[in-house]
């Protein structure tokens, strides 16, 4: 995992929280929820390959 990925995740988190707060204060709670969900799915899309790689490494480690 690179530092670049950590910065991208942090940027998405900050951006989603700001947009969510603006939408909540304007009375659009549904859109705020969907924005948070979209941010979560985007970060999961980035992280899933690393989790898969971790499980594969653990599988190889214990199969020795």
Secondary structure, 3 states (H helix, E strand, C coil): CCHHHHHHHHHHHHHHHHHHHHHHHCCCHHHHHHHHHHHHHHHHHHHHHHHHHHHHHHHHHHCC
